[in-house]
Amino acid sequence: MAELNLDTLRHSCSHVMAEAVKELWPNVKLGIGPSIEDGFYYDFDKPADAQGKKDLFSPEDLTKIEAKMREIIARNEPFVQEQIPKAQAQELFKNAGENYKLELLNELTDGTISVYKTGDKFVDLCKGPHIDSTGQIKAFKLLSVAGAYWRGTETNPMLQRIYGTAFFTKQELDEHLKRIEEAVKRDHRKLGKELKYFDIYYEQAGTGLIFYHPKGAILRSIIEDYEKKEHAKRGYQLVVTPHIMKQDLWITSGHYDYYRENMFTMQVEDKEYVLKPMNCPGHMLIYKSQTRSYKDLPIRYFELGTVYRYEKSGVLHGLLRVRGFTQDDAHIFCLPEQLKYEIKGVLDFVFDTMKFFGFDDFSIELSTRPAKSIGSDADWEKAQAALEGVLKEKNLHYKINPGEGAFYGPKVDIKLKDALKREWQCATIQCDFTLPERFKLEYIGSDGKTYRPIMLHRVILGSIERFIGTLLEHYAGALPFWLSPVQVLILPVKDAFFAYAKEIKETLEKNNLRISIDLRSETLDKKIREAELQKIPYVIVIGEREFKASSISVRKRSVGDQGQIELFNFIQKLKEECQGHELALLKG
């Protein structure tokens, strides 16, 4: 009997979906159908219709496929594995017209091929494992359709990818579907537009480029001001490097050979320049600008550095995957005996920052040397031992990602978990013995001899863009009071109270609060509804009663009317609400 785990269940469900599609549309060609995190997918090539137009799967088609899948599940068809000679498998899939399966099959070197059969006709190329029979599938749902290039290559045919999910019980499935529904409500792309934080002008400016509106720029400014102050407190020196640099620099660093497909280049006076995809070469040039002593180390350079990477248009996604973004990037140059202390310092910085922004759950991954890399085995071993040693000393649970390190060194990735327990890439620490060698970085030791420093590459939040997207989805757009671009909205009921409303605004602003005032000729109810939709934490209503009493009436987001209060007491209440986040009390 096959082991009944979730991956096996989902992979088996993807096969049932493929069998259903083939029964409904026999001319459809099959791609691949793996299990993935939270579900499964299968890629299909659906032939064009009679007019030669690409025939796409519709939402109604997904309903038909689900119904057919239930029939197959009710038939309780066994999953039967067969090992057949490669030549026989080639003949089988050639006769079936399954050209994508045949392409995969032709690349296999094994003499014996594993195929799985269900029902009377369905055969798929697969190593397995699968569940024992289709009847073991109890709860599944097809979710969406998207385009996907065959094998992820733009020059290959565009297939249709149907996504679905499966669970052991209906209750688990229902809970998952509720999380998906909640995730749709929290989509930062939707929230960013509704709350007027940012926009992406695809047609006018190009894809993957972010334009921050005033409120979004204030939010970004709060984050960046926190970063600058915290880095200064922890001994980092602020630097700024150019956005374009000569090709030669990227050849020296290795990026030109190992990262070329992700770089934007341009010709300037017959020389090739690169829009920087990384900040590290610039920081190394600054280090190299003068003679360094062992007494100077560690040196910690910090930059809010905007970088540019060529990402294929198909993978761009709101703020999470863009072509131009800003990293809270730093590079630490240290002595061998300082290495562990510096790694610990970075980890402490990361956890303090997570707590500051309201995150208390995370996961950690250690990524080791990839096949395409530079540097000696000995240096890679020392770098990995340093990172892993600190994780163990701090009793941090982590998993290992074999071969997923940077091309110049192993790395530790720390991923935030949001309110829906989804993971978001955040901090990275990379230990690098190799680039200091390539750039011939040196320091003078206590014995007067020259030595190479060790270099740590690290980010705390990572991409500022991605972190803003994370914040919006974590808080569903309702940012904490201290982080909200507009903290208080003042609504005077009539023109007669405008002057008093402006006095209140000035008083609040003198206390470093971010205030807006709505003087439009709209009804009070409409203005309050709009303030709720804009997720503004507090609304002050000014009418005749408040004017005569020299007070204010307050409404709190998602709570409602808080009654009348003296302005001084309200200010004290707001300051208490910001406790621990006082540095974010900025005018913006």
Stockholm file with secondary structure:
# STOCKHOLM 1.0

chainA/1-588         MAELNLDTLRHSCSHVMAEAVKELWPNVKLGIGPSIEDGFYYDFDKPADAQGKKDLFSPEDLTKIEAKMREIIARNEPFVQEQIPKAQAQELFKNAGENYKLELLNELTDGTISVYKTGDKFVDLCKGPHIDSTGQIKAFKLLSVAGAYWRGTETNPMLQRIYGTAFFTKQELDEHLKRIEEAVKRDHRKLGKELKYFDIYYEQAGTGLIFYHPKGAILRSIIEDYEKKEHAKRGYQLVVTPHIMKQDLWITSGHYDYYRENMFTMQVEDKEYVLKPMNCPGHMLIYKSQTRSYKDLPIRYFELGTVYRYEKSGVLHGLLRVRGFTQDDAHIFCLPEQLKYEIKGVLDFVFDTMKFFGFDDFSIELSTRPAKSIGSDADWEKAQAALEGVLKEKNLHYKINPGEGAFYGPKVDIKLKDALKREWQCATIQCDFTLPERFKLEYIGSDGKTYRPIMLHRVILGSIERFIGTLLEHYAGALPFWLSPVQVLILPVKDAFFAYAKEIKETLEKNNLRISIDLRSETLDKKIREAELQKIPYVIVIGEREFKASSISVRKRSVGDQGQIELFNFIQKLKEECQGHELALLKG
#=GR chainA/1-588 SS CCCCCHHHHHHHHHHHHHHHHHHHCTTCEECCCCEETTEEEEEEECCCCTTSCCCCCCHHHHHHHHHHHHHHHHTTCBCEEEEEEHHHHHHHHHHTTCHHHHHHHHHCCCSEEEEEEETTTEEEECCCCCCSBGGGCCEEEEEEEEEEEGGGCTTSCEEEEEEEEEESSHHHHHHHHHHHHHHHHTCHHHHHHHTTSEECCHHHHCTTCCEECHHHHHHHHHHHHHHHHHHHHTTCEECCCCSEEEHHHHHHHSHHHHSGGGCEEEEETTEEEEECSCSHHHHHHHHTTSCCBGGGCCEEEEEEEEEECCCCGGGCBTTTBCSEEEEEEEEEEECGGGHHHHHHHHHHHHHHHHHHTTCCCEEEEEECCCSSCCSCHHHHHHHHHHHHHHHHHTTCCCEEETTCSBTTBCEEEEEEECTTCCEEEEEEEEEESSHHHHTTCCEECTTSCEECCEEEEEEEEEEHHHHHHHHHHHTTTCCCGGGCSSCEEEEESSGGGHHHHHHHHHHHHHTTCCEEECCCSSCHHHHHHHHHHTTCSEEEEECHHHHHHTCEEEEETTTEEEEEECHHHHHHHHHHHTTTCGGGCCCC
#=GC SS_cons         CCCCCHHHHHHHHHHHHHHHHHHHCTTCEECCCCEETTEEEEEEECCCCTTSCCCCCCHHHHHHHHHHHHHHHHTTCBCEEEEEEHHHHHHHHHHTTCHHHHHHHHHCCCSEEEEEEETTTEEEECCCCCCSBGGGCCEEEEEEEEEEEGGGCTTSCEEEEEEEEEESSHHHHHHHHHHHHHHHHTCHHHHHHHTTSEECCHHHHCTTCCEECHHHHHHHHHHHHHHHHHHHHTTCEECCCCSEEEHHHHHHHSHHHHSGGGCEEEEETTEEEEECSCSHHHHHHHHTTSCCBGGGCCEEEEEEEEEECCCCGGGCBTTTBCSEEEEEEEEEEECGGGHHHHHHHHHHHHHHHHHHTTCCCEEEEEECCCSSCCSCHHHHHHHHHHHHHHHHHTTCCCEEETTCSBTTBCEEEEEEECTTCCEEEEEEEEEESSHHHHTTCCEECTTSCEECCEEEEEEEEEEHHHHHHHHHHHTTTCCCGGGCSSCEEEEESSGGGHHHHHHHHHHHHHTTCCEEECCCSSCHHHHHHHHHHTTCSEEEEECHHHHHHTCEEEEETTTEEEEEECHHHHHHHHHHHTTTCGGGCCCC
//
